[in-house]
Amino acid sequence: MKFVANRKNAMICLDIEHADEMVNKILFDKILSLKTILKEDYLPEVIFDDSYILENGKSIHRIYINHREKFSIYNKNTWNSCYEFYIEIMPKFELFFYEYRDIINCI
């Protein structure tokens, strides 16, 4: 899991970037099988993207939540709402992951 904050947006992500593409697919599919639980019980706004393109051009599997407000790392006036977003969302994401880690990590 990671926090992303740049000049355009902020988000909390679970990136799947294993060296073996088959492992990536299996992990993404396992989390995708829990999508209804994740959306209904934890994070209704979660986005599943099986081909998210990073700035370097690499394609990864990403499960993420976007910060709802405008954000720029260069604008200090947007930082407080971003911190609040991280504080609100990250524990929910972590709780889901910890509660279902046996399913997710079983390869």
C-alpha positions as CSV (number, residue, x, y, z in Angstrom):
1,M,0.0,0.0,0.0
2,K,1.2,3.5,-0.7
3,F,0.2,7.1,-0.5
4,V,0.5,9.1,-3.7
5,A,0.6,12.8,-3.8
6,N,1.7,14.8,-6.8
7,R,0.9,18.1,-8.6
8,K,-2.4,16.8,-9.9
9,N,-4.0,14.5,-7.3
10,A,-3.7,12.4,-4.2
11,M,-4.7,8.8,-3.6
12,I,-4.2,5.7,-1.5
13,C,-3.2,2.7,-3.6
14,L,-2.6,-1.0,-3.3
15,D,-0.3,-1.7,-6.2
16,I,0.4,-5.2,-7.5
17,E,3.8,-5.2,-9.1
18,H,5.3,-8.7,-8.7
19,A,8.1,-9.6,-11.1
20,D,6.0,-12.6,-12.3
21,E,3.0,-11.4,-14.3
22,M,1.1,-14.6,-13.4
23,V,1.4,-13.8,-9.7
24,N,0.2,-10.3,-10.4
25,K,-2.9,-11.6,-12.1
26,I,-3.6,-14.1,-9.4
27,L,-3.3,-11.5,-6.6
28,F,-5.4,-9.0,-8.5
29,D,-8.1,-11.7,-9.2
30,K,-8.1,-12.6,-5.5
31,I,-8.7,-9.1,-4.4
32,L,-11.2,-8.7,-7.2
33,S,-13.2,-11.6,-5.8
34,L,-13.5,-9.6,-2.6
35,K,-14.7,-6.5,-4.4
36,T,-18.2,-6.6,-3.1
37,I,-17.1,-6.9,0.5
38,L,-14.5,-4.1,0.0
39,K,-17.1,-1.8,-1.5
40,E,-20.0,-2.5,0.7
41,D,-18.2,-2.9,4.1
42,Y,-15.1,-0.6,3.8
43,L,-14.6,1.7,0.8
44,P,-17.6,2.3,-1.6
45,E,-15.5,4.6,-3.8
46,V,-12.6,2.1,-4.4
47,I,-11.5,1.7,-8.0
48,F,-10.1,-1.5,-9.5
49,D,-7.8,-1.0,-12.5
50,D,-6.1,-4.1,-14.1
51,S,-4.0,-1.9,-16.4
52,Y,-3.1,1.3,-14.6
53,I,-0.3,3.1,-16.4
54,L,2.4,4.7,-14.2
55,E,4.2,7.9,-15.3
56,N,7.2,5.8,-16.4
57,G,4.9,3.9,-18.8
58,K,4.8,0.7,-16.8
59,S,1.4,-1.1,-16.6
60,I,0.4,-2.4,-13.2
61,H,-2.7,-3.7,-11.4
62,R,-3.9,-1.0,-9.0
63,I,-6.7,-0.8,-6.4
64,Y,-7.1,2.8,-5.2
65,I,-9.2,5.6,-3.8
66,N,-8.8,9.1,-5.1
67,H,-8.8,12.2,-2.9
68,R,-12.2,13.9,-3.7
69,E,-10.9,17.4,-3.6
70,K,-8.4,19.3,-5.7
71,F,-4.9,18.7,-4.6
72,S,-1.4,19.8,-5.5
73,I,1.8,18.9,-3.6
74,Y,2.9,22.5,-4.5
75,N,-0.2,24.1,-2.9
76,K,0.0,24.0,0.9
77,N,-3.6,25.1,1.1
78,T,-4.6,21.6,-0.1
79,W,-2.4,19.7,2.3
80,N,-4.8,19.6,5.3
81,S,-7.7,18.1,3.4
82,C,-5.3,15.5,2.0
83,Y,-4.0,14.5,5.4
84,E,-7.6,14.2,6.6
85,F,-8.3,12.0,3.6
86,Y,-5.3,9.7,4.4
87,I,-6.3,9.5,8.1
88,E,-9.9,8.6,7.2
89,I,-9.3,6.1,4.4
90,M,-6.0,4.3,5.2
91,P,-7.2,2.5,8.3
92,K,-10.2,1.2,6.4
93,F,-8.0,-0.1,3.6
94,E,-5.6,-1.7,6.1
95,L,-8.4,-3.3,8.1
96,F,-9.8,-4.9,4.9
97,F,-6.3,-6.1,4.0
98,Y,-5.6,-7.6,7.4
99,E,-9.0,-9.2,7.7
100,Y,-8.6,-10.9,4.3
101,R,-4.9,-11.4,4.1
102,D,-5.1,-15.2,4.4
103,I,-7.2,-15.2,1.2
104,I,-5.1,-12.6,-0.6
105,N,-1.7,-14.1,0.3
106,C,-2.6,-17.7,-0.4
107,I,-0.9,-18.5,-3.7
